Amino acid sequence: MVRSRTAGGGAARFAGRLLWAGVLAAGWLAGHPGDGSGVRPAVAQRPPAPTIKVAPVTQAEAASKLAFPIEVGPPEAIAKNSFIRIRGLPPAAALTEGHAIAPGAWAVPLAALPTLAIVLPAGLEGRADVAISLVSVDGLVLAEARTSLRVAAAKAGPGQAAPPAPQARSSVSLGLAAPKLDPAERERALALHAKGMEQLERGNVYAARKFFERAAEAGLAQSAVAVASTFDPDELTKLKVLGLQPDVEAARRWYERARELGAPEAEQRLRRLGAR
């Protein structure tokens, strides 16, 4: 009888040890989730979101050319074929890179940002709230920033009289007047221009040119500039187009047409072509 009780007590103690070991193992696993090896699984990191860096205030002077630094990053967060859209510029102002897509609005390739500048005509004065967006090829806004463009009157040079003060001042000078188009015609021309921009972003320069030509023939100044750009050797280099021959004479004709329609950047590009 004594031997039987001793054997039974040993079995009980052995079962108790097993139970205690199971409790300890369960507690350890609860604090160390994974595949049972004690190694925590790696947590997938979300890709960084793109950002736009621009000065909150951009000080400028009329009748001048001003560098317009815009930084977009990080590189791994930027979608392929995305571009910068700038809205809110005075219509009389022009950018040295990209294309006007509407009065005061421009589309600028990312590769052109290091040399981007604003060209401001004489007589412009006031303040404009400028929105800068990173836009995907599908039209999705990926990031946005703003800057306040503050344009002061041009300073009179030595021996020159200061220009007369304007009778009234608005927050943004309208500058050159846009061509007078029938609202329905302008809407159709802007739609054609937008289709041209879409084709250009896809690398289809010939197709883009046809849309731009139709919009320019309707009287849209920015479309005439866009047509000229598809012939302009400097603009084609910025677009990194391969196998397309530039045509300086065709570019000059379309820039002259753009100037007639009131495109402020046409004059500067004509001078640049004349220097070739």
C-alpha positions as MATLAB code, in Angstrom:
seq = 'MVRSRTAGGGAARFAGRLLWAGVLAAGWLAGHPGDGSGVRPAVAQRPPAPTIKVAPVTQAEAASKLAFPIEVGPPEAIAKNSFIRIRGLPPAAALTEGHAIAPGAWAVPLAALPTLAIVLPAGLEGRADVAISLVSVDGLVLAEARTSLRVAAAKAGPGQAAPPAPQARSSVSLGLAAPKLDPAERERALALHAKGMEQLERGNVYAARKFFERAAEAGLAQSAVAVASTFDPDELTKLKVLGLQPDVEAARRWYERARELGAPEAEQRLRRLGAR';
ca = [
       0.000    0.000    0.000;
       2.861    2.372    0.826;
       4.496    1.631   -2.529;
       1.246    2.368   -4.368;
       0.800    5.751   -2.669;
       4.379    6.752   -3.497;
       3.921    5.942   -7.203;
       0.678    7.861   -7.332;
       2.280   10.916   -5.716;
       5.117   10.890   -8.260;
       2.687   10.838  -11.159;
       0.815   13.771   -9.682;
       4.007   15.757   -9.245;
       5.033   14.984  -12.856;
       1.641   16.134  -14.162;
       1.936   19.331  -12.105;
       5.321   20.098  -13.645;
       3.904   19.580  -17.129;
       1.016   21.921  -16.372;
       3.362   24.621  -14.998;
       5.626   24.332  -18.052;
       2.595   24.758  -20.309;
       1.535   27.903  -18.443;
       5.028   29.395  -18.769;
       5.194   28.580  -22.498;
       1.794   30.116  -23.140;
       2.778   33.304  -21.343;
       6.045   33.575  -23.285;
       4.329   33.075  -26.620;
       1.703   35.677  -25.748;
       4.457   38.222  -25.250;
       6.397   37.076  -28.353;
       3.957   36.619  -31.269;
       5.329   35.066  -34.404;
       5.830   31.688  -35.921;
       6.831   30.030  -32.649;
      10.534   30.648  -33.141;
      10.545   33.589  -30.737;
      11.343   36.056  -33.551;
       8.933   38.921  -34.128;
       7.762   39.261  -37.762;
       9.006   42.346  -39.632;
       6.432   45.116  -39.885;
       6.005   46.420  -43.450;
       6.803   50.137  -43.658;
       4.491   52.438  -45.568;
       6.156   54.310  -48.433;
       6.826   57.996  -47.668;
       4.366   60.561  -48.977;
       5.685   63.151  -51.483;
       6.119   66.721  -50.307;
       6.594   70.116  -51.986;
       8.946   72.719  -50.534;
       8.537   76.358  -51.575;
       9.099   79.657  -49.791;
       5.910   80.842  -48.020;
       6.444   84.317  -49.490;
       7.993   85.103  -52.896;
       9.104   88.724  -53.197;
       9.429   90.072  -56.747;
       9.625   93.285  -58.718;
       7.817   94.236  -61.910;
       9.776   94.155  -65.180;
      12.072   91.430  -63.884;
      12.898   87.740  -64.074;
      12.954   85.906  -60.750;
      14.103   82.380  -59.910;
      11.186   80.306  -58.613;
      12.699   77.412  -56.601;
      10.392   74.455  -55.993;
      11.620   71.183  -54.466;
       9.705   67.905  -54.685;
      10.705   64.744  -52.864;
      11.679   62.209  -51.788;
      12.454   60.693  -55.210;
      11.075   57.252  -54.318;
       7.701   58.782  -53.431;
       7.192   60.585  -56.754;
       4.866   58.795  -59.173;
       6.114   58.225  -62.700;
       5.095   60.878  -65.263;
       3.778   63.216  -62.572;
       4.195   66.972  -63.048;
       3.850   70.265  -61.211;
       0.702   72.354  -61.696;
       0.889   76.018  -60.688;
      -2.283   78.086  -60.302;
      -2.979   81.639  -59.218;
      -0.225   83.496  -61.093;
      -1.150   86.889  -62.548;
      -2.246   86.184  -66.156;
       0.355   88.621  -67.485;
       3.180   86.741  -65.768;
       4.961   83.868  -67.513;
       7.157   80.963  -66.507;
      10.380   80.075  -68.305;
       9.487   76.373  -68.273;
       6.384   74.337  -69.008;
       3.144   75.368  -70.716;
       0.238   77.630  -69.825;
      -2.934   75.555  -69.453;
      -5.261   78.421  -68.500;
      -4.891   82.088  -67.562;
      -2.542   82.117  -64.563;
      -2.120   78.315  -64.585;
       0.880   76.325  -65.820;
       1.997   72.713  -66.107;
       5.724   72.232  -65.495;
       7.740   69.001  -65.933;
       9.631   67.914  -62.812;
      12.900   67.903  -64.751;
      12.497   71.625  -65.470;
      12.152   72.734  -61.833;
      15.879   73.522  -61.249;
      15.798   76.291  -63.877;
      12.246   77.529  -63.312;
      11.809   81.317  -63.161;
       8.946   83.832  -63.277;
       8.948   86.605  -65.884;
       7.026   89.670  -64.702;
       6.112   92.472  -67.116;
       6.323   96.179  -66.359;
       3.274   97.711  -64.692;
       2.432   94.613  -62.636;
       1.912   95.192  -58.923;
       0.050   93.474  -56.123;
      -0.236   90.117  -54.397;
      -1.341   86.695  -55.586;
      -1.941   83.446  -53.691;
      -0.192   80.771  -55.779;
      -1.068   77.070  -55.374;
       1.569   74.488  -56.364;
       0.439   70.878  -56.788;
       2.159   67.611  -57.627;
      -0.242   65.891  -60.031;
      -0.159   62.303  -61.279;
      -0.729   61.412  -64.922;
      -4.276   60.402  -63.910;
      -4.963   63.892  -62.552;
      -4.706   62.932  -58.865;
      -3.210   65.610  -56.597;
      -0.393   63.917  -54.650;
       0.914   66.929  -52.702;
       0.257   70.648  -52.490;
       1.922   73.803  -51.186;
       1.281   77.542  -51.402;
       3.282   80.724  -51.701;
       2.261   84.358  -51.606;
       3.655   86.167  -54.656;
       4.180   89.828  -53.782;
       5.093   92.048  -56.714;
       6.409   95.555  -56.079;
       6.508   98.335  -58.661;
       9.701   98.531  -60.694;
      12.256  100.947  -59.263;
      13.172  103.897  -61.452;
      16.768  103.799  -62.694;
      19.233  106.705  -62.415;
      17.949  109.715  -64.319;
      14.541  108.097  -64.868;
      11.273  109.408  -63.513;
       9.192  107.055  -61.435;
       6.082  105.761  -63.220;
       2.834  107.490  -62.269;
       0.886  105.843  -59.507;
      -2.180  103.916  -60.656;
      -5.580  105.357  -59.921;
      -6.731  102.204  -58.211;
      -5.061   98.974  -57.218;
      -6.516   95.518  -56.948;
      -4.949   92.579  -55.087;
      -3.778   91.105  -58.400;
      -3.072   93.056  -61.559;
      -4.749   91.526  -64.555;
      -1.925   92.489  -66.923;
      -2.497   91.616  -70.566;
      -6.079   90.918  -71.516;
      -6.911   87.396  -72.623;
      -8.277   86.958  -76.151;
     -12.007   87.559  -76.348;
     -13.554   84.219  -77.163;
     -17.137   83.136  -77.086;
     -17.592   81.177  -73.810;
     -18.623   78.014  -75.626;
     -15.694   78.283  -78.056;
     -13.259   78.908  -75.221;
     -14.577   75.868  -73.366;
     -14.040   73.680  -76.437;
     -10.555   75.144  -76.972;
      -9.580   74.476  -73.347;
     -10.835   70.900  -73.657;
      -8.691   70.414  -76.774;
      -5.694   71.901  -74.968;
      -6.212   69.542  -72.024;
      -6.269   66.560  -74.387;
      -3.059   67.828  -75.954;
      -1.400   68.039  -72.532;
      -2.515   64.499  -71.759;
      -0.960   63.210  -74.990;
       2.226   65.199  -74.353;
       2.605   63.707  -70.881;
       2.354   60.251  -72.468;
       5.092   61.121  -74.955;
       2.769   61.311  -77.984;
       4.102   64.602  -79.366;
       2.488   64.305  -82.810;
      -0.965   63.664  -81.334;
      -0.491   66.464  -78.802;
       0.496   68.879  -81.560;
      -2.765   68.255  -83.447;
      -4.892   69.045  -80.388;
      -2.838   72.177  -79.666;
      -3.172   73.354  -83.279;
      -6.961   73.060  -83.195;
      -7.140   74.972  -79.903;
      -4.751   77.661  -81.221;
      -6.811   78.072  -84.371;
      -9.783   78.755  -82.096;
      -7.793   81.629  -80.535;
      -6.238   80.096  -77.397;
      -2.850   81.775  -76.859;
      -1.364   79.083  -74.604;
      -2.113   76.468  -77.243;
      -0.136   78.418  -79.839;
       2.796   78.432  -77.398;
       2.367   74.701  -76.886;
       2.430   74.044  -80.655;
       5.606   76.117  -80.994;
       7.168   74.151  -78.141;
       6.744   70.903  -80.066;
       9.025   72.385  -82.760;
      11.362   74.346  -80.460;
      14.714   72.517  -80.047;
      15.186   73.808  -76.483;
      11.716   72.722  -75.370;
      12.066   69.308  -77.012;
      15.318   68.802  -75.099;
      13.502   69.503  -71.822;
      10.854   66.948  -72.764;
      13.632   64.394  -73.463;
      11.981   63.418  -76.738;
      13.992   61.059  -78.932;
      13.693   60.757  -82.711;
      11.747   63.999  -83.238;
      13.452   66.632  -85.369;
      13.058   70.269  -84.260;
      11.953   72.944  -86.727;
      13.096   76.428  -85.750;
      11.097   78.174  -88.495;
       7.865   76.424  -87.525;
       8.527   77.257  -83.880;
       9.070   80.907  -84.793;
       5.800   81.071  -86.778;
       3.783   79.643  -83.914;
       5.454   81.858  -81.310;
       4.594   84.875  -83.478;
       1.012   83.662  -83.598;
       1.035   83.215  -79.814;
       2.321   86.776  -79.426;
      -0.543   88.049  -81.575;
      -2.971   86.177  -79.333;
      -1.448   87.787  -76.229;
       0.829   85.073  -74.791;
       3.311   86.939  -72.535;
       6.075   84.313  -72.812;
       6.102   84.323  -76.632;
       8.345   87.391  -76.951;
      11.076   85.937  -74.763;
      11.064   82.629  -76.630;
      11.269   84.435  -79.959;
      14.355   86.270  -78.718;
      15.862   82.984  -77.620;
      15.250   81.462  -81.054;
      16.770   84.532  -82.716;
      19.968   84.000  -80.738;
      20.492   80.494  -82.136;
];
